[in-house]
Amino acid sequence: MLYTVEIMDKGCFKGKNEPDEVPMLEKSLESYYFDRIEENVEKLKPLFKDLIYSPAAELEHGRRELACLDAILVKERSKWKGERTQFERRWAAAIDKQNRVNDAIPNFDKYYRDTHTKRDRALRQTTRERHVRDQKNTEISRLTKELDKLDQVKNEVESRVDKFSVFKVYLEKVRQASHGEYTDIREITDRFAILTDARSTLMAKNNFTRDTVTRRQKALENDIIMKSNEVLGYRNYLSELQDYQAGLVDQVLRLDDNLLRIKTTAANRTLIIGQIKMAINNLYLQMCKQMHRNPKISPEDTLGQLNDVRVSMIEMVKLNRDIKHMLKAASTAAEDEARIRERERLKAEERKRRKQTTTGAVNIRGLFNLPPLKEIKTPTEFNLLKPRETSP
């Protein structure tokens, strides 16, 4: 959308949608202000024909317009900053959410795979159950039709038996009236009764066997379902064990890395210990060489060498301290002797001067302010002035 600016009653500017005009940014500043002034002052031209605007008034008008534009610019800039801050906050929240989603993707992937596996297993089981249900429905319909036919046959047989019962009564009466002529009829009827009982017993056994087989089949199907569920449970447990094994493998690799690092560290520490032992041995040998004695401790006894070095260093420090005290005492004694000799020399010079004054001799060196001649020292005084030699 293209926006232009027009002067309001209060001296501010307002955006207005004018797509037909030339965009404001494409106009020059002079043409822009000329158009605005012409639009607002066109109606007042007849009233102010003789009125002439001074350059200062035009400049002040331009300054006011620029101030209004600056105010709008500051307002839009603050608005843009607020929108930018809100966008940055939303962007940070989206980045955080994306990171959480990326962190949750592996867990979701595992959950999705498990769910997909369970779904496939449930679909297969549902398909099997539907197939079994269809088979059961087909078998039920078949058995229902067969049962209807058997009921119909049973009714027909019962009706025929009812019809044939008349012949049984007739035969019984004929046998009684024949006076033993038809005695075999009784045996035939008894045999028929026995066969009928045997048939009913066999039919009962057949029905019992059929029911037993049906129950066993149902139990077998239930066992198959239970075993399939148990196999699925074992498979899930196997997948969990495989995941646990993968974790253990990662842990073993990590422990191997730690063991390698420990071995490397132990090798470095062993090298450092060897260097320390060599340094202690060299220090012990140097100490023995400086103290002019033979090394009595073996190189393997590092602690013994270190203790010997420590004891020797303590003895050397004590000896050094004693030597410093002795040197300091010797220097103090030498300074005292030097002061005594100086006083004796001054006394001897005073005595000579007094002696010369008493005898009337002229001290030529004293007249010319020359230093006195040095006295020839005796061998005893020379030995006294010589510094003492100390043993190391």
Protein Blocks (a to p, Z undefined) as FASTA:
>chain_A
ZZdddddfkopacddddfkbccfklpcfklmmmmmmmmmmmmmmmmmmmpccdfklmmmm
mmmmmmmmmmmmmmmmmmmmmmmmmmmmmmmmmmmmmmmmmmmmmmmmmmmmmmmmmmmm
mmmmmmmmmmmmmmmmmmmmmmmmmmmmmmmmmmmmmmmmmmmmmmmmmmmmmmmmnnom
ammlmmmmmmmmmmmmmmmmmmmmmmmmmmmmmmmmmmmmmmmmmmmmmmmmmmmmmmmm
mmmmmmmmmmmmmmmmmmmmmmmmmmmmmmmmmmmmmmmmmmmmmmmmmnopacfbdfkl
mmlmmmmmmmmmmmmmmmmmmmmmmmmmmmmmmmmmmmmmmmmmmmmmmmmmmmmmmnop
acfklmnopacddddddfklmmmmpccdddZZ
